[in-house]
Structures are given as structure tokens and as C-alpha cells.
Amino acid sequence: MNKITSNMRNYSFGLILLSCMGGMSCTREADIDMTDTDGVVFSANIGQASRRGDNSWTGGELIGMQVGESVKTYRISDAATGAMVTDDEPYTWTSGEYQLHAWSPYTDKSISLTDQSDAEKMFACDLLECNTTVNAQSVQLTFKHKMTRVWYELQQFPGYTDEEANNAVISYYGHSSIKYTEGIIDKEGEPNSEILPRKIDDRHGEAILVPGEMWDKPFIKVVIGGDTYVYTPKHTIATDEERQTGALKEGYNQRYYLKVSKKGIEVSMESSSVGWEDETVAGIKDGNYFTSLPKVEDGSDIQFTYEGINTETGEITGEDKSFSISYTETGNGGLDIEGNCEVKRETNVQSASLSRANGEGSVHKYTISKVASDIKITYDKNYIAVGKYLYDNGTFGTNPNPEGWKTVGLVYKMGASDTDTPDNYKGTDNNNLLSTITGYMLYVGADLPKGEFKWTTENNPTEFATWEDNAERKAGESYHGYIYTQAIRTKLQNATIDNFPIWKAFTELNLETPDGTSGWYIPSIPQLEEIANANITDQVTFEDGNYCSSNIFYSSNSEENKWGATDNHSWALRYNIKAKTASGGWDMDAAKLIFILTF
């Protein structure tokens, strides 16, 4: 996740040490003369550095230079050439070597960090240090950054307008001031002061903060549309811990991507010790992003096909920063995708480069679009499992309420139920919708109507007067919920829908059929029993009372069924999931709604 396109940017100072002809005393391994008035002339040349926004010195910056116990002050006298002068006795070198310690700025005053609202104020908070060995008349000094540069992007803001996002006020929390003595940062106070960053544009900004730990402390504040959100990194949050969002590292450029909604604030982060230069940070939203490539560790022969990726470097090259990954497999694996992007998963898609191996397995395609960060992709062989949620983009996960996606289903059983086969799932063309049965899931969408509904408001409606395979429906022992639901659909296709409340509620949901599934249907009694016994009780709370089934039958002889149904009347079986009991009742008896699908 931390691949960056730029190279390391450091401060490079070329020191031209011109010795005089006078005598010198010997100190340790080097001959150093700190009193000769004809001593060393220093020249500082900046390479690709960025302590100032235009990659050059402004002139007058003070640099502390220390050898042993001796400290001298140098300053930039020519911003264009980087020439350095000193009012002190200059250092000299004739032979041997000695250690030189340098830092900037050279000051004994507190450095305020709270107002970094423009480039000059922000870069005034940039602290530099260098340790090097002087062993020649020309010595290259390479300075490193002592602080942490933090950058933000307000990336997603559902529930707020573009105008509100553009006017959002974003700030950091940290130390209000520091002292910088001999290259050592002395923190003043606690890291609880609000720091105003430099605003790059409406959605981006940056600041320079003191390295340290911000775990369990307020860190990022967002004020948008009259609402205030504060992000606090926590070790207990897996993504925070993995990305180390609460650790401000010395010399690093850390980029924080913000998602704000009425539910709260979510933050992801990328960091690197490169890319300190202003032009890279300011333009990162238009930069290149990279992705890891999935690997199968268990030896399975899964071949991935990529579009829009340079497979040598991982760089995302697709139009509009999008790419796709396709593969065929017979198992229940899938791809976990992390990063700021949109994801769509499709199953059994037509692909010119992929086909089912020997007619087996399913073709899966993941399309990743609107990429705004590096992407991490891993293959999970247990991607589809009991307790996993299905989202409206076709992916699976463990979060019941993911930001930006709608939760659709919950897997409650893996593997085919007894006597259930793909032949039980016919489409309108009488072809099988499924080639194999992987499992079953329960509809858990937020739009599922609450309360109880009747099968019919009429007494003994003519639509339910006759049924094919009546004995099977009476028995309530078959896993044929899909078949029974399709039969009900046929019976009621010309009926007055208001007279059949359960069917009206089901059809008006207009549930989309996820790829590679049967589509949603009303379960049979054995399928309701499987739901009651499934290991999902910590994810779904079933109310007391009866849930509807698709076991509707017409009783012509009460002695022919075990439910005590009245003669010459239509009946509907129902199931109490909490009590785990089935019962019979009239079709006018109310029950709660429940829908499932097979995949």
C-alpha cells in the first residue's frame, strides 16, 4: 500500500572547505583549527529539497553546526546559490576526519505550530538535522526531516453537498509548540491543541506535526454542514492498527483519506518517507496509484486475468483510474479489497479470456473504479461462509452496515440441503439457474417490511382452491421453497394483488436477483427450520411469533393431513423460528415476512 512514484527527496549541501596555510592543532583523529581567521568557506547547494514551497531557500535561514562541544552559527546568505556564511570562527580541515552535527532552524525560542495556514507558516515548522563525517575539503551534507508531514483529502461525504464539502474546515490536534535544541525536539505541553493546516484547495490540506503517538487521542477534526466530527485512532480498530494511523513517524509524509457521513467519520492512511516535496504532495490527487496482486497460498490452480494494471509494477493504468481482475474457481474464495475505491463483483460473466474449466466452477470478475489511493488485494479461500453479508455491489464481508453499500443478504448455510438439487431452480426458459448449490442466504435488507401479513384477505379464495402436488405441500418436508414460490406466482398472476398482502409485500420490494443465484423466494418449512438452527443468532434477532412459508395447500379431507386442517379450505403452514415449531393455519392468519435465496 505504500508504493510512491517519487524518489527520495533530501537536502544536499555541498560544503567546499578551503583550508588556510596556517598551523592547526590536532583533535582526536582530525586536525581542526577553530581560531584561524582565514578558515573555512562554506557553500550550501540545495538539490531536490523542499523546506520552502518553491524548492529553494528564502535566505537568512540559520543553521547550527557542532563539532565536539563547539557550536557555530551559519546562515544562508544567497538563496539562489545556497552560499553560507558565519560570523563565528569557521571550521577547518586538513587531514583525518571528524563528526559534524548540523540542524536548522537554529534558535533558542519556542516554535509555534498552531497556525500553519499558509506555506510560509507551515514550512517554518519544518525541522532538519544532519550527522556526517568530515574527511575531505568537499563534504556532502544530507539533511533529514525531524517532523511528520500530514496531508488530508476529504474524499467522500454522503449526506452533504459539494458546497458543504468545499467549505468544510479540517484541522489536526497536536503539540502547540516545541523547542529545537541541537537537533533534539523538546515537546511543550500535551498533544491536544488544534492546529490549522495549510489548505491546498477545497478538499486537500497539509500540516507539519511533532512525531509521536496519537492513539486514543483526538487527532483529526472535520466541521461540515454545521456538524462536527473528530477522529480518534484506536488500537482496537483493526484498520487503524494495521495502517498505524495513530503513529506519527519522524521524517514521514502521511496521507489521510477522510470519509464523513451522518454516521460519523472514517479514516484510512498511507505513509512513506519519500515525497516531502511540495509539488508531489499538492498534486497527489492526480498521481499514480498502485495495487498489490492477489496470491493463492494453498496451492490451488487459480489464474488471474488483469485489465488496467501493469502486472510488473502494480501501477493502475486503466482509464479513469479503474481496473478489473477475473478468474475461475470451483471453491468459495474471493478477493478482499482495501483502499479508497468503488468495487463491483460479478459472477459467471461472459469473458473472452476466461471460461469454466472443463465446464466446472464459476467465472468471477471484480471491477475496481474511482481509485483514490493505493489498493491492497488479498485472496481469501473462505470468502463466502456462514455469517458473511452480501452487499449490493456483489461483494461479501463481515460488516453489517458498510459505508456506501447496501447490505442485502446473510449467508446462513453452506452446501446443499438434503434432497435439494440445481434441478429445483428453473428459469422462465426452463433451464437450470444454477449449475451447483453453494449455499443459502437470508434477506436482511433494511427495507424488509415489519409487522405481520396475511396470505389473503378473502375467505377461501378461488386462486388457492386447487394445487398441483398437494400432498407434498401438506407434508411440509421438502426443500422446495423456490418451486412453491413460483407456483404461487403463477396462481396470482391475474389476481387482485391487494387481496394477497404477503405476496403484495414481497413483489413490491422488487428485489434484484444477485448474479449466480436463484433470486429471492419464500422458504418452505424445512428451510425455515434450517434458519432457526443456523449459527447466525448473534447477527439476526428473530421475534417471537410465526413466519410465513410457501407451503400453501387446499384441504379436501382433514384426515389426510397432520395439521388438523378444515375440509374444503386453503391452508398455509408457518414456522416459529424462536420456538422452532411448525404449525398449520388458515390462509387468513397473519405471519411475519421472511425471504431467502439459493446460490
C-alpha positions in Angstrom: 0.0 0.0 0.0 3.0 2.3 0.5 4.2 2.5 -3.1 5.1 6.0 -4.1 6.1 7.2 -7.6 8.7 9.8 -6.5 12.3 9.2 -5.4 13.7 10.1 -2.0 13.9 13.9 -1.6 16.6 15.1 0.8 18.6 18.2 1.4 22.0 18.1 -0.2 24.6 20.7 0.8 27.9 20.7 -0.9 30.5 22.1 1.6 33.6 23.5 0.0 36.2 23.5 2.8 39.2 25.7 1.7 42.0 25.4 4.2 44.4 28.1 5.0 48.2 27.7 5.3 48.3 28.4 9.0 49.2 25.8 11.6 46.5 23.6 13.1 46.1 21.7 16.4 45.1 18.1 16.4 41.8 17.0 17.9 41.1 13.3 18.1 41.6 11.9 14.6 41.4 15.2 12.7 43.3 18.4 12.5 40.8 21.2 13.4 41.6 24.9 13.7 38.7 26.9 15.1 40.7 30.2 15.6 42.3 30.9 12.2 40.6 33.9 10.7 41.5 32.6 7.2 39.5 29.5 7.9 36.8 27.5 6.0 34.4 28.9 3.5 31.1 27.0 3.4 28.8 26.8 0.3 25.4 25.1 0.6 23.8 23.9 -2.6 20.2 22.6 -2.4 19.3 19.7 -4.6 15.7 18.5 -4.8 14.8 19.9 -1.4 11.6 21.5 -0.1 11.9 23.3 3.1 10.4 26.1 1.2 7.5 25.7 -1.2 9.4 26.6 -4.3 12.2 24.1 -3.5 14.7 26.8 -2.6 15.9 28.7 0.4 14.4 32.1 1.1 17.7 33.4 2.5 18.7 34.1 6.1 17.9 30.7 7.5 20.1 29.9 10.5 21.9 26.5 10.7 23.6 25.3 13.8 26.9 23.5 13.2 28.6 21.5 16.0 31.9 19.7 16.3 32.5 18.2 19.7 31.5 20.8 22.3 31.9 23.7 19.8 28.7 25.1 18.2 28.8 27.7 15.5 26.1 29.5 13.6 25.9 29.6 9.8 23.3 31.3 7.7 22.1 31.1 4.1 23.5 34.3 2.5 22.4 33.6 -1.0 19.1 31.8 -1.6 19.9 31.2 -5.2 23.3 29.6 -4.8 22.9 28.3 -1.2 26.0 30.2 -0.1 26.6 30.0 3.7 28.5 32.4 5.9 29.2 32.6 9.6 30.1 35.4 12.0 31.9 32.9 14.1 35.4 31.4 13.6 34.9 28.9 10.8 35.7 25.2 11.0 38.7 23.9 9.0 40.0 20.6 7.8 43.5 19.5 6.7 43.5 15.7 7.3 41.9 12.9 9.2 38.2 13.0 9.9 35.7 14.4 12.5 32.0 14.2 13.1 29.8 17.2 12.2 26.3 17.7 13.5 24.0 20.3 11.9 20.4 21.4 12.4 18.0 24.1 11.3 16.4 26.3 12.4 19.0 27.4 14.9 17.0 29.1 17.7 16.5 29.1 21.4 12.9 30.3 21.2 9.7 28.2 21.1 8.4 27.4 17.7 4.6 27.7 17.4 2.8 25.0 15.4 -0.8 26.1 15.8 -1.1 28.4 12.7 0.1 26.7 9.5 -2.5 28.3 7.3 -0.1 29.2 4.5 3.1 27.8 3.0 5.5 30.1 4.8 4.0 29.4 8.2 3.9 25.7 7.6 7.5 25.3 6.3 8.6 27.4 9.3 7.7 24.3 11.3 10.0 22.0 9.3 12.9 20.9 11.4 16.1 19.5 9.8 19.1 17.5 11.1 22.3 16.1 9.7 25.1 14.0 11.1 28.0 13.4 8.8 31.8 12.7 8.7 34.0 15.5 7.5 37.0 13.8 5.8 37.7 16.0 2.8 37.6 19.6 1.6 34.4 18.9 -0.2 31.7 17.2 2.0 28.1 16.5 1.1 25.7 17.0 3.9 22.3 15.3 3.7 19.7 16.7 6.0 16.7 14.6 7.2 13.3 15.8 8.4 12.6 15.5 12.1 8.9 16.2 11.9 5.9 14.4 10.3 4.2 15.9 7.3 0.5 15.1 7.3 -1.8 15.6 4.3 -5.6 15.1 4.1 -8.2 14.6 1.4 -11.9 14.9 2.1 -12.8 12.2 -0.2 -16.4 11.1 0.4 -19.2 13.0 2.2 -22.5 11.2 1.7 -25.4 13.2 3.0 -23.6 16.5 2.4 -23.5 18.8 -0.7 -20.4 19.6 -2.8 -20.7 23.2 -1.5 -20.7 22.0 2.1 -17.7 19.8 1.4 -15.8 22.7 -0.2 -16.5 24.9 2.8 -15.6 22.2 5.4 -13.0 23.2 8.0 -10.5 20.5 8.7 -7.8 20.7 11.4 -5.4 18.4 13.4 -4.6 18.1 17.1 -1.1 18.0 18.3 1.5 19.9 20.3 1.0 23.7 20.2 4.8 24.5 20.3 8.2 23.0 20.6 11.8 23.9 21.2 14.5 22.6 18.9 18.0 22.4 20.5 21.0 20.7 18.9 18.6 18.7 16.7 16.5 17.5 19.7 12.8 18.2 19.8 11.5 19.3 23.2 7.7 19.0 23.2 5.8 21.6 25.1 2.5 20.6 26.8 0.2 17.8 25.7 -0.8 17.0 22.0 -4.3 18.4 22.5 -4.0 21.8 20.7 -5.9 22.5 17.5 -3.6 23.0 14.5 -4.8 24.9 11.5 -3.3 23.3 8.3 -2.4 24.9 5.0 -5.3 24.5 2.6 -4.1 23.3 -0.8 -7.6 23.5 -2.3 -11.2 22.9 -1.3 -10.7 19.2 -0.4 -7.0 19.0 0.4 -4.7 20.4 3.1 -1.5 19.7 5.0 0.5 20.5 8.1 3.7 19.5 9.9 3.3 17.8 13.3 5.5 16.5 16.1 6.3 12.8 15.7 4.7 10.7 18.4 1.7 8.5 19.4 -1.9 9.8 18.9 -3.6 6.6 19.9 -6.8 7.2 21.9 -6.4 10.9 21.5 -8.4 13.3 19.3 -6.5 13.7 16.1 -8.5 15.0 13.1 -11.4 17.4 13.3 -13.9 18.0 10.5 -16.6 20.7 10.6 -19.0 20.3 7.7 -22.6 21.5 7.1 -22.9 22.6 10.8 -21.8 19.1 12.1 -18.5 18.4 13.8 -16.7 15.0 13.7 -13.5 14.1 15.5 -11.4 11.1 14.5 -9.5 9.3 17.3 -7.2 6.4 16.3 -7.6 3.2 18.3 -5.6 0.1 18.6 -8.8 -1.9 18.9 -10.0 -0.9 15.4 -8.4 -3.4 13.0 -7.8 -1.0 10.1 -6.3 1.7 12.5 -3.9 -0.9 13.9 -3.0 -2.3 10.5 -2.3 1.1 9.0 -0.9 2.6 12.2 -3.0 5.7 11.8 -2.2 6.9 15.3 1.6 6.7 14.9 3.2 9.9 13.6 6.6 8.8 12.3 9.7 11.0 12.1 10.5 12.1 8.5 7.4 10.5 7.1 4.7 12.0 4.8 1.4 10.5 6.0 -1.7 10.9 3.8 -5.1 10.7 5.4 -8.2 10.0 3.4 -11.4 11.1 5.1 -15.0 9.8 4.6 -17.6 11.8 6.5 -21.3 11.0 6.7 -24.1 11.4 9.2 -22.9 8.1 10.8 -19.5 9.5 11.6 -16.0 9.7 10.2 -13.8 7.0 8.7 -10.1 7.5 8.0 -7.6 5.5 6.0 -3.9 6.3 5.7 -0.8 5.8 3.5 2.7 6.7 4.6 6.2 6.9 3.2 9.5 8.5 4.0 9.5 9.9 0.5 7.5 12.6 -1.3 8.2 15.5 1.1 8.5 18.0 -1.7 5.5 20.3 -2.0 4.7 19.6 -5.7 4.3 15.9 -5.0 2.0 16.4 -2.0 -0.1 19.1 -3.6 -0.6 17.0 -6.7 -1.1 13.6 -5.3 -4.8 13.5 -6.2 -3.7 13.4 -9.8 -0.8 11.0 -9.2 -0.4 7.3 -10.0 -1.7 4.6 -7.7 -0.6 1.1 -7.4 -2.3 -2.2 -6.4 -1.0 -5.4 -5.0 -1.8 -8.6 -7.0 -3.7 -11.4 -5.3 -1.8 -14.6 -4.4 -3.3 -18.0 -3.8 -1.3 -19.6 -0.9 -2.9 -23.0 -0.6 -1.7 -24.4 -3.9 -5.0 -24.0 -5.8 -4.6 -23.6 -9.5 -6.3 -20.2 -9.9 -5.2 -18.0 -12.8 -6.0 -14.3 -12.5 -6.6 -12.1 -15.6 -5.9 -8.4 -15.3 -7.1 -5.4 -17.2 -5.9 -1.9 -16.5 -2.8 -3.0 -14.4 0.9 -3.0 -15.2 1.5 -6.5 -13.7 5.2 -5.8 -13.5 4.9 -2.7 -11.2 1.4 -2.9 -10.0 0.6 0.5 -11.4 -3.0 1.2 -12.1 -3.2 2.2 -15.8 -6.9 1.9 -16.6 -8.9 4.8 -17.9 -10.3 6.9 -15.1 -8.1 5.1 -12.6 -10.0 1.8 -12.9 -9.1 -1.8 -13.4 -10.5 -5.3 -13.2 -9.5 -8.8 -12.1 -11.2 -12.0 -13.4 -10.7 -15.7 -12.6 -12.4 -19.1 -12.5 -12.7 -21.3 -9.5 -14.7 -24.2 -8.0 -14.4 -23.2 -4.4 -15.8 -20.4 -2.2 -13.0 -18.0 -2.4 -13.0 -14.3 -3.2 -11.0 -11.1 -3.2 -10.8 -8.7 -0.2 -10.1 -5.2 -1.5 -8.8 -2.4 0.7 -8.4 1.2 -0.3 -10.4 4.2 -1.4 -12.3 3.0 -4.4 -15.6 1.5 -5.6 -15.9 -2.2 -6.1 -18.3 -4.3 -8.1 -18.3 -8.2 -8.1 -19.9 -10.2 -10.9 -20.3 -13.9 -11.2 -20.5 -16.0 -14.3 -19.8 -13.1 -16.6 -19.0 -13.6 -20.2 -15.3 -13.2 -20.8 -13.2 -13.6 -23.9 -10.2 -14.7 -21.8 -11.9 -16.9 -19.3 -14.2 -19.9 -19.4 -15.2 -22.6 -17.0 -12.5 -25.2 -16.7 -14.0 -28.5 -18.0 -17.4 -26.9 -17.5 -16.8 -26.6 -13.8 -16.5 -23.6 -11.5 -17.7 -20.0 -11.8 -16.2 -17.0 -13.5 -15.8 -14.1 -11.2 -15.0 -10.5 -12.2 -14.1 -7.7 -9.8 -14.2 -4.1 -11.3 -12.4 -1.5 -9.2 -13.1 2.1 -10.1 -12.8 5.6 -8.9 -9.5 4.7 -7.3 -8.1 7.4 -5.0 -5.4 5.6 -3.1 -3.1 2.6 -3.4 -5.1 -0.7 -3.3 -4.4 -3.8 -1.3 -5.9 -7.1 -2.7 -5.8 -10.5 -1.0 -7.4 -13.8 -1.9 -9.5 -15.4 0.8 -10.4 -19.0 0.2 -13.2 -18.7 2.8 -14.6 -15.5 1.3 -18.1 -16.9 1.2 -19.0 -18.5 4.6 -21.8 -18.7 7.1 -22.1 -15.3 8.8 -20.9 -13.3 5.8 -23.0 -10.5 4.4 -23.8 -9.9 0.7 -23.7 -6.3 -0.4 -25.4 -4.7 -3.4 -22.1 -4.4 -5.3 -21.9 -8.2 -5.3 -19.1 -8.5 -2.7 -19.1 -10.3 0.7 -17.9 -9.1 4.1 -18.3 -9.1 7.8 -19.5 -5.5 8.3 -23.3 -5.4 8.7 -23.5 -1.7 7.7 -20.6 -0.8 5.4 -20.4 2.9 4.3 -21.6 3.4 0.8 -23.0 -0.1 0.2 -26.4 -1.6 0.9 -26.4 -4.9 2.9 -28.6 -7.4 1.1 -28.2 -10.9 2.4 -26.7 -13.0 5.2 -25.3 -16.5 4.5 -26.9 -19.0 6.9 -26.0 -22.3 5.3 -23.2 -23.6 3.1 -23.7 -26.7 1.0 -27.0 -28.1 -0.5 -29.8 -29.2 1.8 -31.0 -32.8 1.8 -32.8 -33.6 -1.5 -32.2 -30.1 -2.9 -30.6 -30.1 -6.3 -30.0 -27.5 -9.1 -32.9 -29.1 -11.0 -35.2 -27.4 -8.4 -34.3 -24.0 -9.8 -35.7 -23.4 -13.3 -35.8 -20.1 -15.1 -38.5 -18.9 -17.4 -36.9 -20.8 -20.3 -37.0 -24.0 -18.1 -33.2 -24.1 -17.9 -31.4 -24.5 -14.6 -30.5 -21.2 -13.0 -27.7 -22.9 -11.0 -25.1 -25.5 -12.0 -24.4 -26.3 -8.4 -25.6 -25.3 -5.0 -23.1 -23.5 -2.9 -25.4 -22.4 -0.1 -28.3 -20.3 1.1 -28.8 -16.7 2.4 -31.4 -14.8 4.3 -32.7 -11.4 3.1 -31.7 -8.8 5.7 -32.2 -5.5 3.7 -33.4 -2.5 5.8 -36.5 -2.3 3.5 -38.0 -5.6 4.7 -41.5 -4.7 5.9 -42.1 -5.1 9.6 -45.2 -6.5 11.2 -47.5 -9.4 10.2 -49.3 -10.0 6.9 -52.0 -12.4 5.7 -51.8 -14.6 2.7 -55.2 -13.4 1.7 -58.0 -11.1 2.9 -60.6 -13.3 1.3 -62.2 -16.3 2.9 -61.0 -19.4 0.9 -60.1 -17.5 -2.4 -60.6 -19.3 -5.7 -56.9 -18.8 -6.6 -55.9 -21.2 -3.8 -58.8 -23.7 -4.4 -56.6 -26.2 -6.3 -52.9 -27.0 -6.2 -50.7 -29.4 -8.0 -48.6 -31.8 -5.8 -50.9 -31.0 -2.9 -49.7 -33.9 -0.7 -46.1 -32.6 -0.8 -47.2 -29.1 0.4 -49.3 -30.7 3.2 -46.4 -32.8 4.4 -44.1 -29.8 4.8 -40.9 -31.9 4.4 -39.4 -30.8 1.2 -36.8 -28.1 0.5 -38.9 -26.7 -2.4 -39.5 -23.1 -1.3 -38.4 -21.9 -4.8 -40.8 -24.2 -6.6 -43.7 -23.4 -4.3 -43.0 -19.6 -4.7 -43.0 -19.9 -8.4 -46.3 -21.8 -8.2 -47.8 -19.0 -6.1 -46.6 -16.5 -8.7 -48.4 -18.4 -11.4 -51.6 -18.7 -9.3 -51.7 -15.0 -8.5 -50.5 -13.5 -11.8 -54.0 -12.3 -12.7 -55.3 -11.8 -9.2 -56.2 -8.6 -7.5 -52.9 -8.1 -5.6 -54.4 -6.1 -2.7 -56.3 -9.3 -1.7 -53.0 -11.1 -1.1 -50.9 -9.0 1.4 -47.9 -11.3 1.8 -47.5 -11.6 -2.0 -48.0 -7.9 -2.5 -45.3 -7.0 0.1 -42.9 -9.5 -1.5 -43.4 -8.3 -5.1 -43.4 -4.6 -4.2 -39.9 -4.9 -2.8 -38.8 -5.6 -6.3 -35.7 -7.4 -5.1 -32.9 -7.6 -7.6 -31.5 -11.1 -8.3 -27.8 -11.2 -7.4 -25.5 -12.8 -10.1 -25.3 -16.5 -9.9 -28.3 -17.1 -7.6 -31.9 -18.3 -7.8 -33.3 -15.0 -6.9 -35.3 -14.4 -3.7 -38.2 -16.6 -2.7 -40.4 -17.6 0.3 -38.9 -20.6 2.1 -40.5 -23.9 2.8 -40.9 -25.3 6.3 -37.6 -27.4 6.3 -35.8 -24.3 5.1 -37.2 -22.2 7.9 -36.1 -24.9 10.3 -32.6 -24.6 8.9 -32.6 -20.9 9.5 -33.7 -21.5 13.1 -30.8 -23.8 13.7 -28.2 -21.7 11.8 -25.2 -20.1 13.5 -26.3 -16.6 12.9 -28.1 -15.8 16.2 -25.6 -13.1 17.1 -26.3 -11.3 13.8 -30.1 -11.7 13.4 -32.7 -11.3 16.1 -35.9 -13.2 15.3 -39.1 -12.1 17.0 -41.5 -14.4 18.7 -44.4 -15.5 16.6 -44.9 -17.2 13.2 -43.1 -16.6 10.0 -44.7 -17.3 6.7 -43.8 -20.3 4.5 -44.6 -21.1 0.9 -46.4 -24.3 2.0 -49.9 -23.5 0.9 -52.4 -26.3 0.3 -56.1 -26.9 -0.1 -57.6 -29.4 2.3 -60.4 -31.6 1.0 -60.2 -34.2 3.7 -59.0 -33.3 7.2 -57.9 -36.9 7.8 -55.3 -36.6 5.1 -53.0 -34.2 6.9 -51.4 -33.8 10.3 -52.2 -30.2 10.8 -56.0 -30.6 11.6 -56.9 -28.5 8.6 -60.6 -27.9 8.0 -62.1 -29.6 5.0 -62.5 -27.7 1.7 -60.4 -24.8 2.7 -57.0 -23.4 1.7 -54.3 -23.5 4.4 -50.8 -22.1 4.9 -48.1 -23.6 7.1 -46.0 -21.3 9.2 -42.9 -21.6 11.5 -42.0 -20.0 14.8 -38.2 -19.6 14.4 -37.7 -18.7 18.1 -39.6 -21.7 19.4 -38.6 -23.9 16.5 -42.0 -25.2 15.9 -44.2 -25.6 12.7 -48.0 -25.2 12.7 -50.9 -25.0 10.3 -53.4 -22.2 9.9 -55.8 -20.6 7.7 -54.5 -18.5 4.8 -56.1 -15.5 6.6 -53.9 -16.0 9.6 -51.1 -13.3 9.8 -47.4 -14.1 9.9 -44.1 -12.2 9.6 -42.2 -11.9 6.3 -39.0 -13.9 5.5 -37.2 -14.4 2.2 -34.2 -16.4 1.1 -32.2 -17.4 -2.0 -30.0 -20.2 -3.1 -26.6 -19.6 -4.7 
